[in-house]
Amino acid sequence: MDRPTLIEFPTDFPLKIMGLAAPDFAQHVVDVVLRHAPDFDPASVEMRPSSGAKYLALTCTVRATSQKQLDALYRDLTAHHMVKVVL
């Protein structure tokens, strides 16, 4: 049984993903997001480097269809070796 949620689905849901500013970091994140949200547009990713350019923050807004989908996406992102934080 799905747990209760205050979010009404479907909804556009922004995820903030942070990691070291490696050349392929954004592509790895997009690959994970697309596994859970196949309609996600990679061109919509917002990128913001840290002030020292050591880290990169990405904002990926997905069309979320359920809490289960968001939970699975969050789990996969946080398990990825390049990802430091997901908000």
PDB file of N, CA, C and O in Angstrom, chain B, residues numbered from 101:
ATOM      1  N   MET B 101       0.835  -1.182   0.000  1.00  0.00           N
ATOM      2  CA  MET B 101       0.000   0.000   0.000  1.00  0.00           C
ATOM      3  C   MET B 101       0.880   1.245   0.000  1.00  0.00           C
ATOM      4  O   MET B 101       1.877   1.305   0.719  1.00  0.00           O
ATOM      5  N   ASP B 102       0.510   2.243  -0.809  1.00  0.00           N
ATOM      6  CA  ASP B 102       1.259   3.497  -0.854  1.00  0.00           C
ATOM      7  C   ASP B 102       1.045   4.274   0.427  1.00  0.00           C
ATOM      8  O   ASP B 102      -0.046   4.287   0.998  1.00  0.00           O
ATOM      9  N   ARG B 103       2.113   4.923   0.866  1.00  0.00           N
ATOM     10  CA  ARG B 103       1.984   5.736   2.068  1.00  0.00           C
ATOM     11  C   ARG B 103       1.321   7.054   1.716  1.00  0.00           C
ATOM     12  O   ARG B 103       1.417   7.503   0.573  1.00  0.00           O
ATOM     13  N   PRO B 104       0.647   7.687   2.674  1.00  0.00           N
ATOM     14  CA  PRO B 104      -0.031   8.959   2.395  1.00  0.00           C
ATOM     15  C   PRO B 104       0.970  10.045   1.993  1.00  0.00           C
ATOM     16  O   PRO B 104       2.107  10.056   2.464  1.00  0.00           O
ATOM     17  N   THR B 105       0.544  10.938   1.137  1.00  0.00           N
ATOM     18  CA  THR B 105       1.391  12.039   0.694  1.00  0.00           C
ATOM     19  C   THR B 105       0.553  13.300   0.568  1.00  0.00           C
ATOM     20  O   THR B 105      -0.649  13.236   0.306  1.00  0.00           O
ATOM     21  N   LEU B 106       1.189  14.436   0.753  1.00  0.00           N
ATOM     22  CA  LEU B 106       0.497  15.716   0.604  1.00  0.00           C
ATOM     23  C   LEU B 106       0.597  16.243  -0.825  1.00  0.00           C
ATOM     24  O   LEU B 106      -0.024  17.249  -1.171  1.00  0.00           O
ATOM     25  N   ILE B 107       1.375  15.562  -1.641  1.00  0.00           N
ATOM     26  CA  ILE B 107       1.562  15.972  -3.030  1.00  0.00           C
ATOM     27  C   ILE B 107       0.439  15.401  -3.884  1.00  0.00           C
ATOM     28  O   ILE B 107       0.091  14.227  -3.767  1.00  0.00           O
ATOM     29  N   GLU B 108      -0.118  16.239  -4.737  1.00  0.00           N
ATOM     30  CA  GLU B 108      -1.136  15.767  -5.684  1.00  0.00           C
ATOM     31  C   GLU B 108      -0.444  15.441  -7.003  1.00  0.00           C
ATOM     32  O   GLU B 108       0.263  16.275  -7.569  1.00  0.00           O
ATOM     33  N   PHE B 109      -0.656  14.231  -7.479  1.00  0.00           N
ATOM     34  CA  PHE B 109      -0.020  13.769  -8.715  1.00  0.00           C
ATOM     35  C   PHE B 109      -1.015  13.756  -9.850  1.00  0.00           C
ATOM     36  O   PHE B 109      -2.210  13.572  -9.621  1.00  0.00           O
ATOM     37  N   PRO B 110      -0.540  13.949 -11.088  1.00  0.00           N
ATOM     38  CA  PRO B 110       0.830  14.262 -11.491  1.00  0.00           C
ATOM     39  C   PRO B 110       1.175  15.713 -11.156  1.00  0.00           C
ATOM     40  O   PRO B 110       0.300  16.572 -11.042  1.00  0.00           O
ATOM     41  N   THR B 111       2.488  15.957 -11.001  1.00  0.00           N
ATOM     42  CA  THR B 111       2.972  17.292 -10.692  1.00  0.00           C
ATOM     43  C   THR B 111       4.397  17.457 -11.201  1.00  0.00           C
ATOM     44  O   THR B 111       5.149  16.488 -11.310  1.00  0.00           O
ATOM     45  N   ASP B 112       4.756  18.692 -11.510  1.00  0.00           N
ATOM     46  CA  ASP B 112       6.145  18.991 -11.865  1.00  0.00           C
ATOM     47  C   ASP B 112       6.912  19.110 -10.559  1.00  0.00           C
ATOM     48  O   ASP B 112       6.570  19.927  -9.703  1.00  0.00           O
ATOM     49  N   PHE B 113       7.947  18.296 -10.406  1.00  0.00           N
ATOM     50  CA  PHE B 113       8.666  18.195  -9.136  1.00  0.00           C
ATOM     51  C   PHE B 113      10.157  18.460  -9.358  1.00  0.00           C
ATOM     52  O   PHE B 113      10.829  17.672 -10.024  1.00  0.00           O
ATOM     53  N   PRO B 114      10.683  19.564  -8.807  1.00  0.00           N
ATOM     54  CA  PRO B 114      12.104  19.854  -8.982  1.00  0.00           C
ATOM     55  C   PRO B 114      12.975  19.077  -7.996  1.00  0.00           C
ATOM     56  O   PRO B 114      12.673  19.017  -6.804  1.00  0.00           O
ATOM     57  N   LEU B 115      14.030  18.497  -8.491  1.00  0.00           N
ATOM     58  CA  LEU B 115      15.022  17.799  -7.667  1.00  0.00           C
ATOM     59  C   LEU B 115      16.335  18.552  -7.795  1.00  0.00           C
ATOM     60  O   LEU B 115      16.766  18.883  -8.900  1.00  0.00           O
ATOM     61  N   LYS B 116      16.965  18.820  -6.668  1.00  0.00           N
ATOM     62  CA  LYS B 116      18.286  19.454  -6.661  1.00  0.00           C
ATOM     63  C   LYS B 116      19.298  18.354  -6.357  1.00  0.00           C
ATOM     64  O   LYS B 116      19.208  17.686  -5.326  1.00  0.00           O
ATOM     65  N   ILE B 117      20.252  18.172  -7.250  1.00  0.00           N
ATOM     66  CA  ILE B 117      21.247  17.109  -7.123  1.00  0.00           C
ATOM     67  C   ILE B 117      22.630  17.752  -7.139  1.00  0.00           C
ATOM     68  O   ILE B 117      22.956  18.509  -8.053  1.00  0.00           O
ATOM     69  N   MET B 118      23.439  17.450  -6.129  1.00  0.00           N
ATOM     70  CA  MET B 118      24.772  18.041  -6.046  1.00  0.00           C
ATOM     71  C   MET B 118      25.847  16.973  -6.025  1.00  0.00           C
ATOM     72  O   MET B 118      25.678  15.903  -5.439  1.00  0.00           O
ATOM     73  N   GLY B 119      26.956  17.286  -6.675  1.00  0.00           N
ATOM     74  CA  GLY B 119      28.090  16.384  -6.707  1.00  0.00           C
ATOM     75  C   GLY B 119      29.342  17.114  -7.134  1.00  0.00           C
ATOM     76  O   GLY B 119      29.301  18.306  -7.440  1.00  0.00           O
ATOM     77  N   LEU B 120      30.459  16.400  -7.155  1.00  0.00           N
ATOM     78  CA  LEU B 120      31.703  16.995  -7.624  1.00  0.00           C
ATOM     79  C   LEU B 120      31.557  17.386  -9.089  1.00  0.00           C
ATOM     80  O   LEU B 120      30.865  16.709  -9.849  1.00  0.00           O
ATOM     81  N   ALA B 121      32.194  18.455  -9.478  1.00  0.00           N
ATOM     82  CA  ALA B 121      32.065  18.979 -10.839  1.00  0.00           C
ATOM     83  C   ALA B 121      32.912  18.166 -11.823  1.00  0.00           C
ATOM     84  O   ALA B 121      33.853  18.693 -12.416  1.00  0.00           O
ATOM     85  N   ALA B 122      32.584  16.909 -11.992  1.00  0.00           N
ATOM     86  CA  ALA B 122      33.252  16.045 -12.970  1.00  0.00           C
ATOM     87  C   ALA B 122      32.630  16.299 -14.346  1.00  0.00           C
ATOM     88  O   ALA B 122      31.456  16.660 -14.433  1.00  0.00           O
ATOM     89  N   PRO B 123      33.404  16.116 -15.419  1.00  0.00           N
ATOM     90  CA  PRO B 123      32.890  16.394 -16.769  1.00  0.00           C
ATOM     91  C   PRO B 123      31.625  15.605 -17.119  1.00  0.00           C
ATOM     92  O   PRO B 123      30.781  16.101 -17.866  1.00  0.00           O
ATOM     93  N   ASP B 124      31.482  14.398 -16.596  1.00  0.00           N
ATOM     94  CA  ASP B 124      30.336  13.567 -16.964  1.00  0.00           C
ATOM     95  C   ASP B 124      29.267  13.476 -15.865  1.00  0.00           C
ATOM     96  O   ASP B 124      28.358  12.650 -15.956  1.00  0.00           O
ATOM     97  N   PHE B 125      29.371  14.315 -14.834  1.00  0.00           N
ATOM     98  CA  PHE B 125      28.412  14.264 -13.725  1.00  0.00           C
ATOM     99  C   PHE B 125      26.974  14.475 -14.205  1.00  0.00           C
ATOM    100  O   PHE B 125      26.080  13.698 -13.870  1.00  0.00           O
ATOM    101  N   ALA B 126      26.761  15.530 -14.991  1.00  0.00           N
ATOM    102  CA  ALA B 126      25.397  15.838 -15.449  1.00  0.00           C
ATOM    103  C   ALA B 126      24.815  14.684 -16.266  1.00  0.00           C
ATOM    104  O   ALA B 126      23.636  14.362 -16.113  1.00  0.00           O
ATOM    105  N   GLN B 127      25.613  14.057 -17.124  1.00  0.00           N
ATOM    106  CA  GLN B 127      25.116  12.952 -17.948  1.00  0.00           C
ATOM    107  C   GLN B 127      24.724  11.760 -17.087  1.00  0.00           C
ATOM    108  O   GLN B 127      23.709  11.115 -17.351  1.00  0.00           O
ATOM    109  N   HIS B 128      25.510  11.458 -16.064  1.00  0.00           N
ATOM    110  CA  HIS B 128      25.172  10.351 -15.163  1.00  0.00           C
ATOM    111  C   HIS B 128      23.844  10.622 -14.460  1.00  0.00           C
ATOM    112  O   HIS B 128      23.007   9.727 -14.341  1.00  0.00           O
ATOM    113  N   VAL B 129      23.653  11.853 -13.995  1.00  0.00           N
ATOM    114  CA  VAL B 129      22.408  12.218 -13.313  1.00  0.00           C
ATOM    115  C   VAL B 129      21.228  12.100 -14.277  1.00  0.00           C
ATOM    116  O   VAL B 129      20.194  11.532 -13.926  1.00  0.00           O
ATOM    117  N   VAL B 130      21.378  12.628 -15.476  1.00  0.00           N
ATOM    118  CA  VAL B 130      20.305  12.561 -16.481  1.00  0.00           C
ATOM    119  C   VAL B 130      19.953  11.106 -16.791  1.00  0.00           C
ATOM    120  O   VAL B 130      18.777  10.776 -16.942  1.00  0.00           O
ATOM    121  N   ASP B 131      20.947  10.244 -16.886  1.00  0.00           N
ATOM    122  CA  ASP B 131      20.685   8.820 -17.150  1.00  0.00           C
ATOM    123  C   ASP B 131      19.814   8.205 -16.057  1.00  0.00           C
ATOM    124  O   ASP B 131      18.888   7.449 -16.351  1.00  0.00           O
ATOM    125  N   VAL B 132      20.107   8.527 -14.806  1.00  0.00           N
ATOM    126  CA  VAL B 132      19.310   7.999 -13.681  1.00  0.00           C
ATOM    127  C   VAL B 132      17.897   8.566 -13.737  1.00  0.00           C
ATOM    128  O   VAL B 132      16.924   7.830 -13.576  1.00  0.00           O
ATOM    129  N   VAL B 133      17.784   9.858 -13.962  1.00  0.00           N
ATOM    130  CA  VAL B 133      16.459  10.495 -14.005  1.00  0.00           C
ATOM    131  C   VAL B 133      15.609   9.887 -15.126  1.00  0.00           C
ATOM    132  O   VAL B 133      14.428   9.602 -14.923  1.00  0.00           O
ATOM    133  N   LEU B 134      16.198   9.690 -16.293  1.00  0.00           N
ATOM    134  CA  LEU B 134      15.441   9.141 -17.424  1.00  0.00           C
ATOM    135  C   LEU B 134      14.939   7.722 -17.171  1.00  0.00           C
ATOM    136  O   LEU B 134      13.916   7.327 -17.730  1.00  0.00           O
ATOM    137  N   ARG B 135      15.636   6.953 -16.343  1.00  0.00           N
ATOM    138  CA  ARG B 135      15.155   5.594 -16.015  1.00  0.00           C
ATOM    139  C   ARG B 135      13.811   5.653 -15.276  1.00  0.00           C
ATOM    140  O   ARG B 135      12.989   4.745 -15.398  1.00  0.00           O
ATOM    141  N   HIS B 136      13.603   6.703 -14.530  1.00  0.00           N
ATOM    142  CA  HIS B 136      12.385   6.821 -13.720  1.00  0.00           C
ATOM    143  C   HIS B 136      11.350   7.768 -14.326  1.00  0.00           C
ATOM    144  O   HIS B 136      10.160   7.674 -14.026  1.00  0.00           O
ATOM    145  N   ALA B 137      11.812   8.669 -15.171  1.00  0.00           N
ATOM    146  CA  ALA B 137      10.915   9.638 -15.819  1.00  0.00           C
ATOM    147  C   ALA B 137      11.309   9.733 -17.290  1.00  0.00           C
ATOM    148  O   ALA B 137      11.999  10.670 -17.691  1.00  0.00           O
ATOM    149  N   PRO B 138      10.868   8.757 -18.098  1.00  0.00           N
ATOM    150  CA  PRO B 138      11.293   8.691 -19.505  1.00  0.00           C
ATOM    151  C   PRO B 138      10.937   9.931 -20.325  1.00  0.00           C
ATOM    152  O   PRO B 138      11.543  10.171 -21.369  1.00  0.00           O
ATOM    153  N   ASP B 139       9.966  10.719 -19.867  1.00  0.00           N
ATOM    154  CA  ASP B 139       9.572  11.922 -20.603  1.00  0.00           C
ATOM    155  C   ASP B 139      10.380  13.154 -20.181  1.00  0.00           C
ATOM    156  O   ASP B 139      10.117  14.256 -20.664  1.00  0.00           O
ATOM    157  N   PHE B 140      11.359  12.982 -19.287  1.00  0.00           N
ATOM    158  CA  PHE B 140      12.188  14.088 -18.831  1.00  0.00           C
ATOM    159  C   PHE B 140      13.007  14.639 -19.994  1.00  0.00           C
ATOM    160  O   PHE B 140      13.569  13.881 -20.784  1.00  0.00           O
ATOM    161  N   ASP B 141      13.070  15.961 -20.090  1.00  0.00           N
ATOM    162  CA  ASP B 141      13.830  16.619 -21.154  1.00  0.00           C
ATOM    163  C   ASP B 141      15.208  17.024 -20.615  1.00  0.00           C
ATOM    164  O   ASP B 141      15.304  17.964 -19.826  1.00  0.00           O
ATOM    165  N   PRO B 142      16.274  16.329 -21.031  1.00  0.00           N
ATOM    166  CA  PRO B 142      17.620  16.654 -20.539  1.00  0.00           C
ATOM    167  C   PRO B 142      18.033  18.106 -20.802  1.00  0.00           C
ATOM    168  O   PRO B 142      18.864  18.655 -20.078  1.00  0.00           O
ATOM    169  N   ALA B 143      17.456  18.727 -21.833  1.00  0.00           N
ATOM    170  CA  ALA B 143      17.793  20.120 -22.139  1.00  0.00           C
ATOM    171  C   ALA B 143      17.275  21.084 -21.069  1.00  0.00           C
ATOM    172  O   ALA B 143      17.682  22.245 -21.031  1.00  0.00           O
ATOM    173  N   SER B 144      16.382  20.606 -20.205  1.00  0.00           N
ATOM    174  CA  SER B 144      15.805  21.473 -19.170  1.00  0.00           C
ATOM    175  C   SER B 144      16.638  21.509 -17.887  1.00  0.00           C
ATOM    176  O   SER B 144      16.296  22.234 -16.953  1.00  0.00           O
ATOM    177  N   VAL B 145      17.716  20.743 -17.830  1.00  0.00           N
ATOM    178  CA  VAL B 145      18.551  20.706 -16.623  1.00  0.00           C
ATOM    179  C   VAL B 145      19.181  22.076 -16.396  1.00  0.00           C
ATOM    180  O   VAL B 145      19.782  22.659 -17.299  1.00  0.00           O
ATOM    181  N   GLU B 146      19.031  22.577 -15.173  1.00  0.00           N
ATOM    182  CA  GLU B 146      19.687  23.824 -14.787  1.00  0.00           C
ATOM    183  C   GLU B 146      20.959  23.457 -14.037  1.00  0.00           C
ATOM    184  O   GLU B 146      20.928  22.625 -13.130  1.00  0.00           O
ATOM    185  N   MET B 147      22.086  24.080 -14.412  1.00  0.00           N
ATOM    186  CA  MET B 147      23.372  23.784 -13.782  1.00  0.00           C
ATOM    187  C   MET B 147      23.926  25.031 -13.113  1.00  0.00           C
ATOM    188  O   MET B 147      23.901  26.127 -13.673  1.00  0.00           O
ATOM    189  N   ARG B 148      24.426  24.834 -11.903  1.00  0.00           N
ATOM    190  CA  ARG B 148      25.013  25.943 -11.169  1.00  0.00           C
ATOM    191  C   ARG B 148      26.272  25.458 -10.448  1.00  0.00           C
ATOM    192  O   ARG B 148      26.182  24.640  -9.533  1.00  0.00           O
ATOM    193  N   PRO B 149      27.445  25.956 -10.852  1.00  0.00           N
ATOM    194  CA  PRO B 149      28.672  25.559 -10.151  1.00  0.00           C
ATOM    195  C   PRO B 149      28.781  26.270  -8.804  1.00  0.00           C
ATOM    196  O   PRO B 149      28.230  27.355  -8.617  1.00  0.00           O
ATOM    197  N   SER B 150      29.493  25.651  -7.875  1.00  0.00           N
ATOM    198  CA  SER B 150      29.746  26.288  -6.586  1.00  0.00           C
ATOM    199  C   SER B 150      30.706  27.459  -6.797  1.00  0.00           C
ATOM    200  O   SER B 150      31.306  27.588  -7.864  1.00  0.00           O
ATOM    201  N   SER B 151      30.850  28.301  -5.794  1.00  0.00           N
ATOM    202  CA  SER B 151      31.696  29.489  -5.932  1.00  0.00           C
ATOM    203  C   SER B 151      33.137  29.122  -6.264  1.00  0.00           C
ATOM    204  O   SER B 151      33.812  29.864  -6.978  1.00  0.00           O
ATOM    205  N   GLY B 152      33.616  27.996  -5.760  1.00  0.00           N
ATOM    206  CA  GLY B 152      34.976  27.557  -6.068  1.00  0.00           C
ATOM    207  C   GLY B 152      35.048  26.615  -7.249  1.00  0.00           C
ATOM    208  O   GLY B 152      36.133  26.154  -7.604  1.00  0.00           O
ATOM    209  N   ALA B 153      33.915  26.319  -7.866  1.00  0.00           N
ATOM    210  CA  ALA B 153      33.792  25.443  -9.034  1.00  0.00           C
ATOM    211  C   ALA B 153      34.181  23.992  -8.748  1.00  0.00           C
ATOM    212  O   ALA B 153      34.424  23.219  -9.675  1.00  0.00           O
ATOM    213  N   LYS B 154      34.242  23.619  -7.463  1.00  0.00           N
ATOM    214  CA  LYS B 154      34.557  22.229  -7.114  1.00  0.00           C
ATOM    215  C   LYS B 154      33.314  21.342  -7.227  1.00  0.00           C
ATOM    216  O   LYS B 154      33.419  20.156  -7.538  1.00  0.00           O
ATOM    217  N   TYR B 155      32.132  21.926  -6.972  1.00  0.00           N
ATOM    218  CA  TYR B 155      30.875  21.180  -6.989  1.00  0.00           C
ATOM    219  C   TYR B 155      29.953  21.742  -8.055  1.00  0.00           C
ATOM    220  O   TYR B 155      30.091  22.887  -8.487  1.00  0.00           O
ATOM    221  N   LEU B 156      29.011  20.908  -8.466  1.00  0.00           N
ATOM    222  CA  LEU B 156      28.011  21.308  -9.444  1.00  0.00           C
ATOM    223  C   LEU B 156      26.636  20.938  -8.899  1.00  0.00           C
ATOM    224  O   LEU B 156      26.406  19.809  -8.463  1.00  0.00           O
ATOM    225  N   ALA B 157      25.729  21.908  -8.931  1.00  0.00           N
ATOM    226  CA  ALA B 157      24.349  21.669  -8.515  1.00  0.00           C
ATOM    227  C   ALA B 157      23.473  21.625  -9.761  1.00  0.00           C
ATOM    228  O   ALA B 157      23.518  22.528 -10.597  1.00  0.00           O
ATOM    229  N   LEU B 158      22.684  20.578  -9.876  1.00  0.00           N
ATOM    230  CA  LEU B 158      21.763  20.420 -10.997  1.00  0.00           C
ATOM    231  C   LEU B 158      20.340  20.484 -10.476  1.00  0.00           C
ATOM    232  O   LEU B 158      20.040  19.959  -9.404  1.00  0.00           O
ATOM    233  N   THR B 159      19.473  21.121 -11.225  1.00  0.00           N
ATOM    234  CA  THR B 159      18.039  21.076 -10.931  1.00  0.00           C
ATOM    235  C   THR B 159      17.373  20.364 -12.089  1.00  0.00           C
ATOM    236  O   THR B 159      17.435  20.806 -13.236  1.00  0.00           O
ATOM    237  N   CYS B 160      16.731  19.241 -11.761  1.00  0.00           N
ATOM    238  CA  CYS B 160      15.999  18.446 -12.748  1.00  0.00           C
ATOM    239  C   CYS B 160      14.534  18.449 -12.336  1.00  0.00           C
ATOM    240  O   CYS B 160      14.186  17.935 -11.273  1.00  0.00           O
ATOM    241  N   THR B 161      13.683  19.020 -13.163  1.00  0.00           N
ATOM    242  CA  THR B 161      12.250  19.047 -12.863  1.00  0.00           C
ATOM    243  C   THR B 161      11.578  17.931 -13.655  1.00  0.00           C
ATOM    244  O   THR B 161      11.547  17.947 -14.885  1.00  0.00           O
ATOM    245  N   VAL B 162      11.041  16.962 -12.914  1.00  0.00           N
ATOM    246  CA  VAL B 162      10.391  15.807 -13.541  1.00  0.00           C
ATOM    247  C   VAL B 162       8.884  15.918 -13.401  1.00  0.00           C
ATOM    248  O   VAL B 162       8.378  16.560 -12.480  1.00  0.00           O
ATOM    249  N   ARG B 163       8.181  15.291 -14.316  1.00  0.00           N
ATOM    250  CA  ARG B 163       6.712  15.185 -14.209  1.00  0.00           C
ATOM    251  C   ARG B 163       6.459  13.934 -13.377  1.00  0.00           C
ATOM    252  O   ARG B 163       6.435  12.822 -13.905  1.00  0.00           O
ATOM    253  N   ALA B 164       6.272  14.124 -12.074  1.00  0.00           N
ATOM    254  CA  ALA B 164       6.092  13.002 -11.155  1.00  0.00           C
ATOM    255  C   ALA B 164       4.660  12.495 -11.216  1.00  0.00           C
ATOM    256  O   ALA B 164       3.704  13.270 -11.204  1.00  0.00           O
ATOM    257  N   THR B 165       4.535  11.172 -11.281  1.00  0.00           N
ATOM    258  CA  THR B 165       3.209  10.559 -11.366  1.00  0.00           C
ATOM    259  C   THR B 165       2.788   9.865 -10.079  1.00  0.00           C
ATOM    260  O   THR B 165       1.613   9.537  -9.910  1.00  0.00           O
ATOM    261  N   SER B 166       3.750   9.632  -9.154  1.00  0.00           N
ATOM    262  CA  SER B 166       3.411   8.975  -7.890  1.00  0.00           C
ATOM    263  C   SER B 166       4.535   9.159  -6.874  1.00  0.00           C
ATOM    264  O   SER B 166       5.674   9.461  -7.229  1.00  0.00           O
ATOM    265  N   GLN B 167       4.188   8.970  -5.611  1.00  0.00           N
ATOM    266  CA  GLN B 167       5.193   9.021  -4.556  1.00  0.00           C
ATOM    267  C   GLN B 167       6.178   7.865  -4.724  1.00  0.00           C
ATOM    268  O   GLN B 167       7.371   8.011  -4.457  1.00  0.00           O
ATOM    269  N   LYS B 168       5.672   6.724  -5.165  1.00  0.00           N
ATOM    270  CA  LYS B 168       6.526   5.551  -5.394  1.00  0.00           C
ATOM    271  C   LYS B 168       7.615   5.871  -6.426  1.00  0.00           C
ATOM    272  O   LYS B 168       8.775   5.502  -6.245  1.00  0.00           O
ATOM    273  N   GLN B 169       7.237   6.552  -7.498  1.00  0.00           N
ATOM    274  CA  GLN B 169       8.201   6.949  -8.526  1.00  0.00           C
ATOM    275  C   GLN B 169       9.262   7.876  -7.933  1.00  0.00           C
ATOM    276  O   GLN B 169      10.454   7.673  -8.163  1.00  0.00           O
ATOM    277  N   LEU B 170       8.846   8.885  -7.178  1.00  0.00           N
ATOM    278  CA  LEU B 170       9.795   9.826  -6.570  1.00  0.00           C
ATOM    279  C   LEU B 170      10.721   9.128  -5.586  1.00  0.00           C
ATOM    280  O   LEU B 170      11.919   9.412  -5.548  1.00  0.00           O
ATOM    281  N   ASP B 171      10.177   8.222  -4.793  1.00  0.00           N
ATOM    282  CA  ASP B 171      10.999   7.488  -3.823  1.00  0.00           C
ATOM    283  C   ASP B 171      12.071   6.658  -4.525  1.00  0.00           C
ATOM    284  O   ASP B 171      13.223   6.640  -4.092  1.00  0.00           O
ATOM    285  N   ALA B 172      11.701   5.977  -5.595  1.00  0.00           N
ATOM    286  CA  ALA B 172      12.654   5.148  -6.344  1.00  0.00           C
ATOM    287  C   ALA B 172      13.722   6.023  -7.001  1.00  0.00           C
ATOM    288  O   ALA B 172      14.900   5.666  -7.004  1.00  0.00           O
ATOM    289  N   LEU B 173      13.321   7.150  -7.548  1.00  0.00           N
ATOM    290  CA  LEU B 173      14.266   8.079  -8.172  1.00  0.00           C
ATOM    291  C   LEU B 173      15.234   8.619  -7.131  1.00  0.00           C
ATOM    292  O   LEU B 173      16.440   8.666  -7.371  1.00  0.00           O
ATOM    293  N   TYR B 174      14.723   9.023  -5.992  1.00  0.00           N
ATOM    294  CA  TYR B 174      15.563   9.537  -4.908  1.00  0.00           C
ATOM    295  C   TYR B 174      16.561   8.470  -4.448  1.00  0.00           C
ATOM    296  O   TYR B 174      17.739   8.765  -4.245  1.00  0.00           O
ATOM    297  N   ARG B 175      16.090   7.235  -4.284  1.00  0.00           N
ATOM    298  CA  ARG B 175      16.976   6.141  -3.861  1.00  0.00           C
ATOM    299  C   ARG B 175      18.108   5.917  -4.856  1.00  0.00           C
ATOM    300  O   ARG B 175      19.265   5.769  -4.462  1.00  0.00           O
ATOM    301  N   ASP B 176      17.775   5.892  -6.150  1.00  0.00           N
ATOM    302  CA  ASP B 176      18.803   5.660  -7.167  1.00  0.00           C
ATOM    303  C   ASP B 176      19.795   6.817  -7.243  1.00  0.00           C
ATOM    304  O   ASP B 176      20.995   6.599  -7.412  1.00  0.00           O
ATOM    305  N   LEU B 177      19.301   8.033  -7.120  1.00  0.00           N
ATOM    306  CA  LEU B 177      20.204   9.176  -7.167  1.00  0.00           C
ATOM    307  C   LEU B 177      21.147   9.187  -5.962  1.00  0.00           C
ATOM    308  O   LEU B 177      22.349   9.397  -6.120  1.00  0.00           O
ATOM    309  N   THR B 178      20.615   8.965  -4.771  1.00  0.00           N
ATOM    310  CA  THR B 178      21.463   9.018  -3.574  1.00  0.00           C
ATOM    311  C   THR B 178      22.440   7.849  -3.533  1.00  0.00           C
ATOM    312  O   THR B 178      23.473   7.939  -2.868  1.00  0.00           O
ATOM    313  N   ALA B 179      22.140   6.763  -4.223  1.00  0.00           N
ATOM    314  CA  ALA B 179      23.033   5.602  -4.249  1.00  0.00           C
ATOM    315  C   ALA B 179      24.158   5.780  -5.268  1.00  0.00           C
ATOM    316  O   ALA B 179      25.148   5.051  -5.222  1.00  0.00           O
ATOM    317  N   HIS B 180      24.022   6.731  -6.178  1.00  0.00           N
ATOM    318  CA  HIS B 180      25.029   6.905  -7.216  1.00  0.00           C
ATOM    319  C   HIS B 180      26.315   7.449  -6.603  1.00  0.00           C
ATOM    320  O   HIS B 180      26.277   8.366  -5.783  1.00  0.00           O
ATOM    321  N   HIS B 181      27.445   6.887  -6.998  1.00  0.00           N
ATOM    322  CA  HIS B 181      28.734   7.248  -6.393  1.00  0.00           C
ATOM    323  C   HIS B 181      29.155   8.699  -6.647  1.00  0.00           C
ATOM    324  O   HIS B 181      29.974   9.234  -5.900  1.00  0.00           O
ATOM    325  N   MET B 182      28.619   9.340  -7.674  1.00  0.00           N
ATOM    326  CA  MET B 182      29.001  10.725  -7.969  1.00  0.00           C
ATOM    327  C   MET B 182      28.131  11.760  -7.247  1.00  0.00           C
ATOM    328  O   MET B 182      28.495  12.932  -7.156  1.00  0.00           O
ATOM    329  N   VAL B 183      26.986  11.316  -6.738  1.00  0.00           N
ATOM    330  CA  VAL B 183      26.034  12.233  -6.111  1.00  0.00           C
ATOM    331  C   VAL B 183      26.349  12.370  -4.619  1.00  0.00           C
ATOM    332  O   VAL B 183      26.521  11.382  -3.905  1.00  0.00           O
ATOM    333  N   LYS B 184      26.418  13.626  -4.173  1.00  0.00           N
ATOM    334  CA  LYS B 184      26.686  13.892  -2.746  1.00  0.00           C
ATOM    335  C   LYS B 184      25.398  14.201  -1.991  1.00  0.00           C
ATOM    336  O   LYS B 184      25.230  13.747  -0.859  1.00  0.00           O
ATOM    337  N   VAL B 185      24.479  14.970  -2.596  1.00  0.00           N
ATOM    338  CA  VAL B 185      23.255  15.401  -1.920  1.00  0.00           C
ATOM    339  C   VAL B 185      22.107  15.446  -2.924  1.00  0.00           C
ATOM    340  O   VAL B 185      22.296  15.835  -4.076  1.00  0.00           O
ATOM    341  N   VAL B 186      20.912  15.044  -2.480  1.00  0.00           N
ATOM    342  CA  VAL B 186      19.701  15.200  -3.280  1.00  0.00           C
ATOM    343  C   VAL B 186      18.652  15.864  -2.394  1.00  0.00           C
ATOM    344  O   VAL B 186      18.366  15.392  -1.294  1.00  0.00           O
ATOM    345  N   LEU B 187      18.090  16.947  -2.877  1.00  0.00           N
ATOM    346  CA  LEU B 187      17.043  17.669  -2.138  1.00  0.00           C
ATOM    347  C   LEU B 187      15.779  17.723  -2.955  1.00  0.00           C
ATOM    348  O   LEU B 187      14.779  18.288  -2.510  1.00  0.00           O
TER     349      LEU B 187
END
